[in-house]
Amino acid sequence: MTMTNTTGTSRDDLAPSERSGAPVALRHLRRRFATTTALDGFSLDLQPGEFVALLGPSGCGKTTALRVLAGFETPDEGSVWVDGADVTGVPAQRRDMGMVFQSYSLFPNLSAHDNVAFGLRLRKVSGSERRRRANELLELVGLAEHRSKFPHQLSGGQQQRVALARALAIEPRVLLLDEPLSALDAKVRAELRDQIRFLQRRLSITTLFVTHDQEEALSMADRVGVMYQGRAEQIAAPAELYARPETPFVAEFVGITSRVPATRRDDTHVELLGRVVPVRGHLGVSSPELEALLRPEDLTVRLAVDGPAVIVNRSFLGSTTRLEVALGSSIVKVDVAHRTSEDLPHLARVDLEVVAPDVLVSARR
């Protein structure tokens, strides 16, 4: 059966890339701007054909890391390796990388076709080959019928597809995506997100994607690096990053997290809601005042006339209902199956129970 993506392009028509993606290594990068440290010993490895997303708040260093890899920034310390070669001092135009920016950066006086072919012309590719590859890429991103239009005649999503086709036309071994979806509306963003991931997998291009949107990072990437203050807090597969965050920052930046008071029992266990629970990793916090960081699915609730907690809000989420439960001065979020949530009304008193096998613990705020 022939599969078709959201643009109408037949998946059977997509030829594999002639070259596989290149391995990439960023080694102990440091970059300062005046008194600001953008990168503070940042390291990252990308395997050939791997899709890695850098996620974090504004100012965490993720865009600087991408710009250093692209060759637009020179690190104060550290090195950049592509396919086993040190390219730290190699100019951007000689790094064999394609880049898609947040702003579409298309030439307004060139048609979609000529925008896609522009990099090929700089590389002295013959006219017939330029036309063939530009048309092939426009077909690939679902814009074959728009090849003669100028950027102002295209929607934002269409312009970004042209920008993507232009980046792919030069057959880069590394693709760099700098928040390419943030200027688009939600529906177009979701469609283009799926298409980027499909094309990246099909063409086996090593890809680094920078975003502040955790849904984009978790749904698209093979691995996600969460950055904070110029360092990688954690780099892991999306499921692992969500289920087993290694630091309080990662736990609270990725997903929904509640803080529940806990009491130290020893260096490997805390008492939490009447249960002794193993600590994830080693309890290195010296403060006697502790909190466990819990996902909504790490807890269950049951009605209890004299329960210590009260349901103060309910949110319908389709198959589940999210309860907000007041426990002392804390508000704890708990997800329950929607079919059972009717037995847990607003202002009901409840008991909370931890069902997580272990918990991440930090000093109480």
C-alpha contacts under 8 A as a table, 3 or more apart, distances in Angstrom:
res1	aa1	res2	aa2	distance
2	T	10	S	6.54
2	T	11	R	6.72
2	T	12	D	6.05
3	M	10	S	5.85
3	M	11	R	5.29
3	M	12	D	6.83
4	T	7	T	7.70
4	T	8	G	5.55
4	T	9	T	5.53
4	T	10	S	4.54
4	T	11	R	5.59
5	N	8	G	5.50
5	N	9	T	5.76
5	N	10	S	6.76
5	N	11	R	6.92
5	N	195	Q	7.50
6	T	9	T	7.52
6	T	191	E	7.00
6	T	195	Q	7.38
7	T	141	V	6.50
7	T	142	G	4.68
8	G	142	G	6.38
9	T	13	D	7.58
9	T	139	E	6.90
9	T	140	L	6.07
9	T	141	V	7.42
9	T	142	G	6.19
10	S	13	D	5.39
10	S	14	L	7.24
11	R	14	L	5.44
12	D	15	A	7.86
14	L	140	L	7.47
14	L	202	R	7.73
16	P	202	R	6.40
16	P	203	L	5.61
17	S	20	S	6.66
17	S	171	E	7.85
17	S	202	R	7.73
17	S	203	L	4.90
17	S	204	S	6.91
19	R	171	E	7.95
19	R	173	R	7.28
20	S	48	P	6.88
20	S	49	G	6.66
20	S	173	R	6.75
20	S	203	L	7.61
20	S	204	S	5.62
20	S	205	I	6.40
21	G	48	P	4.71
21	G	49	G	4.70
21	G	50	E	7.95
21	G	172	P	7.90
21	G	173	R	4.53
21	G	174	V	6.24
21	G	204	S	5.67
21	G	205	I	4.37
21	G	206	T	4.70
22	A	47	Q	7.32
22	A	48	P	4.80
22	A	49	G	7.00
22	A	82	V	6.40
22	A	83	D	5.11
22	A	173	R	5.39
22	A	174	V	6.48
22	A	205	I	7.57
22	A	206	T	6.09
23	P	45	D	7.59
23	P	46	L	5.67
23	P	47	Q	4.81
23	P	48	P	4.56
23	P	49	G	7.81
23	P	82	V	5.86
23	P	83	D	5.04
23	P	84	G	7.39
23	P	206	T	7.16
24	V	45	D	5.73
24	V	46	L	5.00
24	V	47	Q	6.67
24	V	48	P	7.64
24	V	80	V	7.61
24	V	81	W	5.65
24	V	82	V	4.62
24	V	83	D	6.34
24	V	84	G	7.86
24	V	206	T	8.00
25	A	43	S	7.47
25	A	44	L	5.82
25	A	45	D	4.45
25	A	46	L	6.36
25	A	80	V	5.96
25	A	81	W	4.96
25	A	82	V	6.54
26	L	29	L	6.78
26	L	42	F	7.40
26	L	43	S	5.03
26	L	44	L	5.04
26	L	45	D	6.32
26	L	69	L	7.57
26	L	78	G	7.65
26	L	79	S	6.13
26	L	80	V	4.83
26	L	81	W	6.41
27	R	41	G	7.77
27	R	42	F	6.86
27	R	43	S	4.74
27	R	44	L	6.82
27	R	78	G	5.37
27	R	79	S	5.18
27	R	80	V	6.32
27	R	81	W	7.99
28	H	40	D	7.70
28	H	41	G	4.23
28	H	42	F	4.98
28	H	43	S	5.03
28	H	77	E	7.13
28	H	78	G	4.80
28	H	79	S	7.03
29	L	39	L	6.18
29	L	40	D	6.54
29	L	41	G	4.80
29	L	42	F	4.88
29	L	43	S	6.43
29	L	75	P	6.21
29	L	76	D	7.49
29	L	77	E	5.56
29	L	78	G	4.33
29	L	79	S	6.53
30	R	37	T	7.62
30	R	38	A	7.40
30	R	39	L	4.68
30	R	40	D	4.84
30	R	41	G	5.22
30	R	42	F	6.81
30	R	75	P	5.82
30	R	76	D	5.54
30	R	77	E	4.99
30	R	78	G	6.39
31	R	37	T	6.10
31	R	38	A	5.53
31	R	39	L	4.93
31	R	40	D	6.93
31	R	74	T	7.82
31	R	75	P	5.13
31	R	76	D	5.17
31	R	77	E	7.02
32	R	35	T	6.94
32	R	36	T	5.58
32	R	37	T	4.36
32	R	38	A	5.61
32	R	39	L	6.97
32	R	76	D	7.15
33	F	36	T	5.12
33	F	37	T	6.37
33	F	38	A	7.08
37	T	40	D	6.46
37	T	229	Q	7.73
37	T	230	G	6.87
38	A	59	G	7.18
38	A	60	C	6.81
38	A	61	G	4.86
38	A	64	T	6.73
38	A	229	Q	7.03
38	A	230	G	5.17
39	L	42	F	5.94
39	L	61	G	5.63
39	L	64	T	7.29
39	L	65	A	7.22
39	L	229	Q	7.38
39	L	230	G	3.97
39	L	231	R	6.47
40	D	229	Q	7.48
40	D	230	G	4.86
40	D	231	R	5.72
41	G	78	G	7.73
41	G	230	G	7.49
41	G	231	R	6.58
42	F	230	G	6.61
42	F	231	R	5.18
42	F	232	A	6.42
43	S	232	A	7.60
46	L	50	E	6.09
46	L	51	F	7.75
46	L	52	V	7.04
46	L	206	T	7.15
47	Q	50	E	5.28
47	Q	206	T	7.11
48	P	204	S	7.61
48	P	205	I	7.30
48	P	206	T	5.45
49	G	200	Q	7.89
49	G	201	R	7.38
49	G	204	S	4.47
49	G	205	I	4.67
49	G	206	T	4.01
49	G	207	T	7.03
50	E	204	S	7.62
50	E	205	I	7.21
50	E	206	T	4.97
50	E	207	T	6.22
50	E	222	D	6.56
51	F	200	Q	7.76
51	F	206	T	6.06
51	F	207	T	4.70
51	F	208	L	6.12
51	F	209	F	7.46
51	F	220	M	7.74
51	F	221	A	5.16
51	F	222	D	5.31
51	F	223	R	6.85
52	V	207	T	6.22
52	V	208	L	5.10
52	V	209	F	6.19
52	V	221	A	5.29
52	V	222	D	5.90
52	V	223	R	5.01
52	V	224	V	5.68
52	V	225	G	7.34
53	A	208	L	5.79
53	A	209	F	4.51
53	A	210	V	5.70
53	A	211	T	7.13
53	A	217	A	5.61
53	A	220	M	7.98
53	A	221	A	5.70
53	A	223	R	6.53
53	A	224	V	4.80
53	A	225	G	6.14
54	L	62	K	5.89
54	L	208	L	7.41
54	L	209	F	6.15
54	L	210	V	4.89
54	L	211	T	6.34
54	L	217	A	7.53
54	L	224	V	5.92
54	L	225	G	4.80
54	L	226	V	6.03
54	L	227	M	6.90
55	L	62	K	6.96
55	L	210	V	6.36
55	L	211	T	5.40
55	L	212	H	5.36
55	L	213	D	7.18
55	L	214	Q	6.80
55	L	217	A	6.78
55	L	224	V	6.89
55	L	225	G	6.00
55	L	226	V	4.85
55	L	227	M	6.13
56	G	60	C	6.09
56	G	62	K	7.05
56	G	211	T	7.32
56	G	212	H	5.43
56	G	226	V	5.56
56	G	227	M	5.10
56	G	228	Y	6.47
56	G	253	F	7.73
57	P	60	C	5.77
57	P	212	H	6.03
57	P	227	M	7.84
57	P	228	Y	7.42
58	S	61	G	7.89
58	S	212	H	7.47
59	G	62	K	7.75
59	G	229	Q	7.31
60	C	227	M	5.82
60	C	228	Y	4.82
60	C	229	Q	4.76
60	C	230	G	5.33
60	C	231	R	7.73
61	G	64	T	5.16
61	G	65	A	6.19
61	G	227	M	7.03
61	G	228	Y	7.42
61	G	229	Q	6.75
61	G	230	G	4.82
61	G	231	R	7.62
62	K	65	A	5.20
62	K	66	L	6.50
62	K	210	V	6.37
62	K	227	M	6.69
62	K	230	G	7.61
63	T	66	L	5.07
63	T	67	R	6.14
63	T	178	D	7.06
63	T	210	V	6.45
64	T	67	R	5.00
64	T	68	V	6.10
64	T	73	E	7.36
65	A	68	V	5.17
65	A	69	L	6.35
66	L	69	L	5.10
66	L	70	A	6.14
66	L	176	L	7.15
66	L	178	D	7.63
66	L	208	L	7.31
66	L	210	V	7.37
67	R	70	A	4.87
67	R	71	G	6.07
67	R	72	F	5.08
67	R	73	E	5.50
68	V	71	G	5.13
68	V	72	F	5.89
68	V	73	E	4.59
68	V	74	T	5.88
68	V	75	P	6.56
68	V	80	V	7.87
69	L	72	F	7.73
69	L	73	E	7.93
69	L	80	V	6.49
70	A	73	E	7.64
70	A	92	A	5.81
70	A	95	R	7.35
70	A	97	M	7.07
70	A	176	L	7.52
71	G	74	T	6.72
71	G	88	T	7.52
71	G	89	G	7.99
71	G	90	V	7.10
71	G	91	P	5.86
71	G	92	A	4.31
71	G	95	R	7.59
72	F	92	A	6.25
74	T	88	T	7.29
74	T	89	G	7.62
75	P	78	G	6.44
75	P	79	S	7.46
75	P	88	T	7.98
79	S	86	D	6.96
79	S	87	V	7.68
79	S	88	T	5.42
80	V	86	D	5.82
80	V	87	V	5.65
80	V	88	T	4.91
81	W	84	G	5.89
81	W	85	A	5.27
81	W	86	D	4.47
81	W	87	V	5.67
81	W	88	T	7.16
82	V	85	A	5.37
82	V	86	D	6.62
82	V	87	V	6.69
86	D	89	G	7.91
87	V	90	V	4.94
87	V	95	R	7.44
90	V	94	R	6.57
90	V	95	R	6.82
91	P	94	R	5.59
91	P	95	R	6.83
92	A	95	R	5.43
93	Q	96	D	7.12
96	D	172	P	5.34
96	D	173	R	6.40
96	D	174	V	7.04
97	M	172	P	4.90
97	M	173	R	6.23
97	M	174	V	4.89
97	M	175	L	5.73
97	M	176	L	7.18
98	G	167	A	4.45
98	G	168	L	6.44
98	G	170	I	7.31
98	G	171	E	7.89
98	G	172	P	5.52
98	G	174	V	6.43
98	G	175	L	4.80
98	G	176	L	6.09
99	M	164	L	7.95
99	M	167	A	5.66
99	M	175	L	5.83
99	M	176	L	4.62
99	M	177	L	5.83
99	M	178	D	7.61
100	V	104	Y	7.33
100	V	163	A	6.17
100	V	164	L	6.10
100	V	167	A	6.57
100	V	176	L	6.35
100	V	177	L	4.93
100	V	178	D	6.18
100	V	180	P	6.19
101	F	104	Y	5.99
101	F	105	S	7.09
101	F	177	L	6.23
101	F	178	D	4.89
101	F	179	E	6.52
101	F	180	P	5.26
102	Q	178	D	5.86
102	Q	179	E	5.05
102	Q	180	P	4.13
102	Q	181	L	6.56
102	Q	182	S	6.55
102	Q	183	A	6.73
103	S	180	P	7.27
103	S	183	A	7.55
104	Y	159	Q	6.32
104	Y	160	Q	5.60
104	Y	163	A	6.10
104	Y	180	P	7.89
105	S	163	A	7.44
106	L	115	N	6.59
106	L	151	P	6.91
106	L	159	Q	7.61
106	L	163	A	6.76
107	F	110	L	5.53
107	F	115	N	6.49
107	F	151	P	7.58
108	P	111	S	7.77
108	P	150	F	6.55
108	P	151	P	5.70
108	P	152	H	7.16
109	N	150	F	6.96
110	L	113	H	7.83
110	L	114	D	5.59
110	L	115	N	5.83
110	L	150	F	6.13
110	L	151	P	7.73
111	S	114	D	5.13
111	S	115	N	6.06
111	S	147	R	6.69
111	S	148	S	5.29
111	S	149	K	5.23
111	S	150	F	4.40
111	S	151	P	6.92
112	A	115	N	5.12
112	A	116	V	6.30
112	A	146	H	7.08
112	A	147	R	5.01
112	A	148	S	6.04
112	A	149	K	5.84
112	A	150	F	5.92
112	A	151	P	6.81
112	A	162	V	6.31
113	H	116	V	5.29
113	H	117	A	6.25
113	H	131	R	7.89
113	H	134	A	5.97
113	H	135	N	6.92
113	H	138	L	7.44
113	H	147	R	4.87
113	H	148	S	6.34
114	D	117	A	4.89
114	D	118	F	5.85
114	D	134	A	7.77
115	N	118	F	5.21
115	N	162	V	7.44
115	N	163	A	7.90
115	N	166	R	6.57
116	V	119	G	7.19
116	V	134	A	5.58
116	V	137	L	7.86
116	V	138	L	7.93
116	V	162	V	6.57
116	V	163	A	7.28
116	V	165	A	6.02
116	V	166	R	3.99
116	V	167	A	7.71
116	V	169	A	6.64
117	A	120	L	5.25
117	A	121	R	6.30
117	A	130	R	5.75
117	A	131	R	7.14
117	A	133	R	7.64
117	A	134	A	5.43
117	A	166	R	6.77
117	A	169	A	7.14
118	F	121	R	5.19
118	F	122	L	6.53
118	F	166	R	7.55
119	G	122	L	5.14
119	G	123	R	6.40
119	G	166	R	7.25
119	G	169	A	7.49
119	G	170	I	6.40
120	L	123	R	5.00
120	L	124	K	6.47
120	L	125	V	5.42
120	L	130	R	6.16
120	L	169	A	7.20
120	L	170	I	6.17
121	R	124	K	5.07
121	R	125	V	5.63
121	R	126	S	7.62
121	R	127	G	7.88
121	R	130	R	7.13
122	L	125	V	7.61
125	V	129	E	6.50
125	V	130	R	6.19
126	S	129	E	5.31
126	S	130	R	6.07
127	G	130	R	5.02
127	G	131	R	6.20
128	S	131	R	5.21
128	S	132	R	6.20
129	E	132	R	5.01
129	E	133	R	6.11
130	R	133	R	5.36
130	R	134	A	5.94
131	R	134	A	5.20
131	R	135	N	5.97
132	R	135	N	5.34
132	R	136	E	6.07
133	R	136	E	4.93
133	R	137	L	6.10
133	R	169	A	6.60
134	A	137	L	5.21
134	A	138	L	6.16
134	A	165	A	7.82
134	A	166	R	7.90
134	A	169	A	6.71
135	N	138	L	5.12
135	N	139	E	6.10
135	N	144	A	6.67
135	N	147	R	7.62
136	E	139	E	5.12
136	E	140	L	6.14
137	L	140	L	4.77
137	L	141	V	6.34
137	L	165	A	5.43
137	L	166	R	7.92
137	L	168	L	7.57
137	L	169	A	6.68
138	L	141	V	5.28
138	L	142	G	6.11
138	L	143	L	4.97
138	L	144	A	5.00
138	L	147	R	7.02
138	L	162	V	7.15
138	L	165	A	6.40
139	E	142	G	5.01
139	E	143	L	5.72
139	E	144	A	4.67
140	L	143	L	7.66
140	L	165	A	7.96
141	V	144	A	8.00
141	V	161	R	6.14
141	V	162	V	7.71
141	V	165	A	6.83
141	V	195	Q	7.83
143	L	146	H	5.19
143	L	147	R	6.52
143	L	158	Q	7.48
143	L	161	R	7.88
143	L	162	V	7.86
144	A	147	R	5.49
145	E	148	S	7.87
146	H	149	K	5.45
149	K	153	Q	6.02
149	K	154	L	7.15
150	F	153	Q	5.44
150	F	154	L	6.97
151	P	154	L	5.32
151	P	159	Q	6.28
152	H	155	S	7.72
154	L	157	G	7.97
154	L	158	Q	5.68
154	L	159	Q	5.97
155	S	158	Q	5.10
155	S	159	Q	6.13
156	G	159	Q	5.10
156	G	160	Q	6.27
156	G	183	A	7.86
156	G	184	L	6.53
157	G	160	Q	5.17
157	G	161	R	6.30
157	G	184	L	6.51
157	G	188	V	6.14
157	G	189	R	7.67
157	G	192	L	7.45
158	Q	161	R	4.99
158	Q	162	V	6.36
159	Q	162	V	5.06
159	Q	163	A	6.29
160	Q	163	A	4.87
160	Q	164	L	6.14
160	Q	180	P	7.41
161	R	164	L	4.98
161	R	165	A	6.13
161	R	192	L	7.73
162	V	165	A	5.00
162	V	166	R	6.09
163	A	166	R	5.06
163	A	167	A	6.29
164	L	167	A	5.12
164	L	168	L	6.27
165	A	168	L	5.08
165	A	169	A	5.95
166	R	169	A	5.15
166	R	170	I	7.38
167	A	170	I	6.46
167	A	171	E	7.78
167	A	172	P	7.54
167	A	175	L	7.52
168	L	171	E	5.30
168	L	172	P	6.45
168	L	175	L	7.92
169	A	172	P	7.86
172	P	175	L	6.49
172	P	205	I	7.35
173	R	205	I	5.71
173	R	206	T	6.36
174	V	205	I	5.85
174	V	206	T	4.86
174	V	207	T	5.71
174	V	208	L	7.82
175	L	205	I	6.45
175	L	206	T	6.18
175	L	207	T	4.67
175	L	208	L	6.46
176	L	207	T	5.84
176	L	208	L	5.09
176	L	209	F	6.04
177	L	180	P	5.99
177	L	207	T	7.57
177	L	208	L	6.27
177	L	209	F	4.62
177	L	210	V	6.14
178	D	209	F	6.18
178	D	210	V	5.06
178	D	211	T	7.02
179	E	182	S	5.79
179	E	209	F	7.19
179	E	210	V	5.44
179	E	211	T	4.96
179	E	212	H	7.72
180	P	183	A	7.43
181	L	184	L	5.61
181	L	189	R	5.65
181	L	192	L	7.65
181	L	193	R	7.51
182	S	189	R	7.65
184	L	188	V	6.24
184	L	189	R	5.54
185	D	188	V	5.60
185	D	189	R	5.88
186	A	189	R	5.01
186	A	190	A	6.20
187	K	190	A	5.30
187	K	191	E	6.42
188	V	191	E	5.12
188	V	192	L	6.07
189	R	192	L	5.28
189	R	193	R	5.91
190	A	193	R	5.06
190	A	194	D	6.37
191	E	194	D	5.34
191	E	195	Q	6.36
192	L	195	Q	4.91
192	L	196	I	6.01
193	R	196	I	5.30
193	R	197	R	6.33
193	R	216	E	7.38
193	R	220	M	7.31
194	D	197	R	5.26
194	D	198	F	6.14
194	D	220	M	7.69
195	Q	198	F	5.00
195	Q	199	L	6.09
196	I	199	L	5.27
196	I	200	Q	5.99
197	R	200	Q	5.11
197	R	201	R	6.18
197	R	220	M	6.09
198	F	201	R	5.37
198	F	202	R	6.12
199	L	202	R	4.99
199	L	203	L	5.92
200	Q	203	L	5.33
200	Q	204	S	5.76
200	Q	205	I	5.64
200	Q	206	T	7.89
200	Q	207	T	7.52
201	R	204	S	5.11
201	R	205	I	7.16
211	T	214	Q	7.57
211	T	216	E	7.40
211	T	217	A	6.86
213	D	216	E	5.48
213	D	217	A	6.48
214	Q	217	A	5.02
214	Q	218	L	5.97
214	Q	254	V	6.47
215	E	218	L	5.31
215	E	219	S	5.95
216	E	219	S	5.39
216	E	220	M	5.96
217	A	220	M	5.53
217	A	221	A	5.72
217	A	224	V	6.51
217	A	238	P	7.94
218	L	221	A	6.01
218	L	224	V	6.98
218	L	238	P	5.10
218	L	239	A	7.92
219	S	238	P	7.71
221	A	224	V	6.26
221	A	237	A	7.83
221	A	238	P	7.32
222	D	237	A	5.90
222	D	238	P	7.14
223	R	235	I	6.64
223	R	236	A	5.14
223	R	237	A	4.22
223	R	238	P	6.02
224	V	235	I	5.51
224	V	236	A	5.59
224	V	237	A	6.08
224	V	238	P	6.14
224	V	241	L	7.61
225	G	232	A	6.26
225	G	233	E	7.41
225	G	234	Q	5.76
225	G	235	I	4.11
225	G	236	A	6.63
226	V	232	A	5.80
226	V	233	E	5.61
226	V	234	Q	5.54
226	V	235	I	6.38
226	V	250	V	6.76
227	M	230	G	6.49
227	M	231	R	5.51
227	M	232	A	4.49
227	M	233	E	5.53
227	M	234	Q	7.46
228	Y	231	R	5.50
228	Y	232	A	6.44
228	Y	233	E	6.33
232	A	235	I	6.84
233	E	246	E	7.92
233	E	247	T	7.13
233	E	249	F	7.80
233	E	250	V	6.93
234	Q	241	L	7.62
234	Q	245	P	7.66
234	Q	246	E	6.81
234	Q	247	T	7.88
234	Q	250	V	7.27
235	I	241	L	7.55
236	A	240	E	6.18
236	A	241	L	5.56
237	A	240	E	5.36
237	A	241	L	6.04
238	P	241	L	5.06
238	P	242	Y	6.21
239	A	242	Y	5.28
239	A	243	A	6.01
240	E	243	A	5.13
240	E	244	R	5.39
240	E	245	P	7.28
241	L	244	R	5.56
241	L	245	P	5.20
241	L	250	V	7.87
241	L	254	V	7.87
242	Y	245	P	6.05
242	Y	251	A	7.39
242	Y	254	V	6.48
242	Y	255	G	6.77
245	P	248	P	7.51
245	P	250	V	5.71
245	P	251	A	5.24
245	P	360	L	7.69
246	E	250	V	6.83
246	E	251	A	7.42
246	E	360	L	7.34
247	T	250	V	5.38
247	T	251	A	6.30
247	T	360	L	7.53
248	P	251	A	4.99
248	P	252	E	6.15
248	P	293	L	7.30
248	P	360	L	7.48
248	P	361	V	7.74
248	P	362	S	6.78
249	F	252	E	5.33
249	F	253	F	5.91
250	V	253	F	5.11
250	V	254	V	5.82
251	A	254	V	5.68
251	A	255	G	7.01
251	A	256	I	7.87
251	A	257	T	6.50
251	A	293	L	7.20
252	E	255	G	6.58
252	E	256	I	6.58
252	E	257	T	5.57
255	G	295	R	7.71
256	I	295	R	5.98
256	I	296	P	6.92
257	T	293	L	6.07
257	T	294	L	5.34
257	T	295	R	4.89
257	T	296	P	6.96
257	T	333	K	7.62
258	S	292	A	7.99
258	S	293	L	5.62
258	S	294	L	5.19
258	S	295	R	6.45
258	S	296	P	7.49
258	S	331	I	7.20
258	S	332	V	5.28
258	S	333	K	6.24
259	R	291	E	5.73
259	R	292	A	5.56
259	R	293	L	4.80
259	R	294	L	6.43
259	R	330	S	7.20
259	R	332	V	7.09
260	V	272	L	7.74
260	V	291	E	5.21
260	V	292	A	5.23
260	V	293	L	6.65
260	V	294	L	7.53
260	V	330	S	6.94
260	V	332	V	7.35
261	P	272	L	7.02
261	P	289	E	7.81
261	P	290	L	6.00
261	P	291	E	4.40
261	P	292	A	6.35
261	P	364	R	7.37
262	A	270	V	6.19
262	A	271	E	5.66
262	A	272	L	4.92
262	A	273	L	7.66
262	A	289	E	7.51
262	A	290	L	5.22
262	A	291	E	5.05
262	A	292	A	6.10
263	T	270	V	5.32
263	T	271	E	5.04
263	T	272	L	6.71
263	T	288	P	7.38
263	T	289	E	7.14
263	T	290	L	6.21
263	T	291	E	7.98
264	R	267	D	7.51
264	R	269	H	6.53
264	R	270	V	4.49
264	R	271	E	6.38
264	R	288	P	6.93
264	R	290	L	7.34
265	R	268	T	7.72
265	R	269	H	5.45
265	R	270	V	4.98
265	R	271	E	6.39
265	R	276	V	7.83
266	D	269	H	5.41
266	D	270	V	6.95
267	D	282	H	6.61
267	D	283	L	5.20
267	D	284	G	7.55
268	T	278	P	5.84
268	T	279	V	5.27
268	T	280	R	7.96
268	T	281	G	7.74
268	T	282	H	5.97
268	T	283	L	5.86
269	H	276	V	6.48
269	H	277	V	5.54
269	H	278	P	4.43
269	H	279	V	5.20
269	H	283	L	7.82
270	V	276	V	5.62
270	V	277	V	5.55
270	V	278	P	6.55
270	V	279	V	6.72
271	E	274	G	6.31
271	E	275	R	5.43
271	E	276	V	4.29
271	E	277	V	6.14
272	L	275	R	5.23
272	L	276	V	6.17
272	L	277	V	6.83
272	L	292	A	7.78
272	L	354	V	7.54
273	L	352	L	6.86
273	L	353	E	6.37
273	L	354	V	7.08
275	R	353	E	7.99
275	R	354	V	7.48
277	V	357	P	7.25
277	V	358	D	5.91
277	V	359	V	7.08
278	P	357	P	7.18
278	P	358	D	4.82
278	P	359	V	6.56
279	V	282	H	6.59
279	V	283	L	6.48
279	V	358	D	5.41
279	V	359	V	5.09
279	V	360	L	6.05
279	V	361	V	6.80
280	R	283	L	7.78
280	R	358	D	5.54
280	R	359	V	5.30
280	R	360	L	5.26
280	R	361	V	7.63
281	G	360	L	7.95
283	L	361	V	7.24
285	V	361	V	7.99
285	V	362	S	6.45
285	V	363	A	6.33
286	S	363	A	7.92
287	S	290	L	6.77
287	S	363	A	5.89
287	S	364	R	7.94
288	P	363	A	7.76
289	E	363	A	5.98
289	E	364	R	5.26
290	L	361	V	6.74
290	L	362	S	5.81
290	L	363	A	4.60
290	L	364	R	4.61
291	E	361	V	5.64
291	E	362	S	5.55
291	E	363	A	6.06
291	E	364	R	5.13
292	A	359	V	6.21
292	A	360	L	5.74
292	A	361	V	4.49
292	A	362	S	6.58
293	L	359	V	6.77
293	L	360	L	5.59
293	L	361	V	6.13
293	L	362	S	7.65
294	L	298	D	5.88
294	L	299	L	7.66
294	L	359	V	7.05
294	L	360	L	7.61
295	R	298	D	5.19
295	R	299	L	7.55
295	R	333	K	7.65
295	R	334	V	7.72
296	P	299	L	6.16
296	P	322	R	7.74
296	P	332	V	7.93
296	P	333	K	5.21
296	P	334	V	4.17
296	P	335	D	5.16
297	E	300	T	7.41
297	E	334	V	6.23
297	E	335	D	5.59
297	E	336	V	7.81
298	D	334	V	7.71
298	D	354	V	6.00
298	D	355	V	5.37
298	D	356	A	4.89
299	L	334	V	5.99
299	L	335	D	7.78
299	L	352	L	6.66
299	L	353	E	5.56
299	L	354	V	4.67
299	L	355	V	5.52
299	L	356	A	7.21
300	T	334	V	6.70
300	T	335	D	7.73
300	T	336	V	7.35
300	T	352	L	5.83
300	T	353	E	5.30
300	T	354	V	6.59
300	T	355	V	6.96
301	V	334	V	7.67
301	V	350	V	6.18
301	V	351	D	5.57
301	V	352	L	4.72
301	V	353	E	6.33
302	R	344	L	7.79
302	R	350	V	5.36
302	R	351	D	5.43
302	R	352	L	6.89
303	L	307	G	7.38
303	L	344	L	6.89
303	L	348	A	7.09
303	L	349	R	6.13
303	L	350	V	4.41
303	L	351	D	6.41
304	A	307	G	4.71
304	A	349	R	5.74
304	A	350	V	4.75
304	A	351	D	5.94
305	V	349	R	5.91
305	V	350	V	7.17
306	D	349	R	6.76
306	D	350	V	7.64
307	G	310	V	7.70
307	G	349	R	5.24
307	G	350	V	4.64
307	G	351	D	4.92
308	P	327	L	6.63
308	P	328	G	7.89
308	P	349	R	6.99
308	P	350	V	6.60
308	P	351	D	6.26
309	A	325	V	6.24
309	A	326	A	5.45
309	A	327	L	4.71
309	A	328	G	7.33
309	A	349	R	5.65
309	A	350	V	5.30
309	A	351	D	6.24
309	A	352	L	7.34
310	V	325	V	5.37
310	V	326	A	5.19
310	V	327	L	6.91
310	V	347	L	5.58
310	V	348	A	5.65
310	V	349	R	4.53
310	V	350	V	5.97
311	I	314	R	7.71
311	I	323	L	6.60
311	I	324	E	5.90
311	I	325	V	4.38
311	I	326	A	6.32
311	I	344	L	7.85
311	I	345	P	7.30
311	I	346	H	5.46
311	I	347	L	4.81
311	I	348	A	5.56
311	I	349	R	6.61
311	I	350	V	7.37
312	V	323	L	7.64
312	V	324	E	5.71
312	V	325	V	5.64
312	V	326	A	6.44
312	V	346	H	5.94
312	V	347	L	5.56
313	N	323	L	5.84
313	N	324	E	4.98
313	N	325	V	7.16
313	N	346	H	6.36
314	R	321	T	6.67
314	R	322	R	5.74
314	R	323	L	4.70
314	R	324	E	6.32
314	R	346	H	7.08
315	S	321	T	5.58
315	S	322	R	5.07
315	S	323	L	6.53
316	F	320	T	6.67
316	F	321	T	4.68
316	F	322	R	6.54
316	F	338	H	7.69
317	L	320	T	5.25
317	L	321	T	5.37
317	L	322	R	6.92
318	G	321	T	7.11
318	G	338	H	7.24
319	S	337	A	6.26
319	S	338	H	5.41
319	S	339	R	7.93
320	T	335	D	6.25
320	T	336	V	5.52
320	T	337	A	4.51
320	T	338	H	4.44
320	T	339	R	7.98
321	T	335	D	5.70
321	T	336	V	5.48
321	T	337	A	6.25
321	T	338	H	5.18
321	T	341	S	6.52
322	R	333	K	6.59
322	R	334	V	5.62
322	R	335	D	4.46
322	R	336	V	6.46
323	L	333	K	5.62
323	L	334	V	5.12
323	L	335	D	6.19
323	L	336	V	7.56
324	E	331	I	6.24
324	E	332	V	5.63
324	E	333	K	4.68
324	E	334	V	6.54
325	V	331	I	5.51
325	V	332	V	5.03
325	V	333	K	6.24
325	V	334	V	7.50
326	A	329	S	6.98
326	A	330	S	5.85
326	A	331	I	4.66
326	A	332	V	6.31
327	L	330	S	5.15
327	L	331	I	6.12
327	L	332	V	6.91
336	V	340	T	7.06
336	V	341	S	6.33
337	A	340	T	5.57
337	A	341	S	6.31
338	H	341	S	5.05
338	H	342	E	7.47
339	R	342	E	6.83
340	T	343	D	5.91
340	T	344	L	7.57
341	S	344	L	5.20
341	S	345	P	7.45
342	E	345	P	6.21
344	L	348	A	6.48
345	P	348	A	5.59
356	A	359	V	6.77
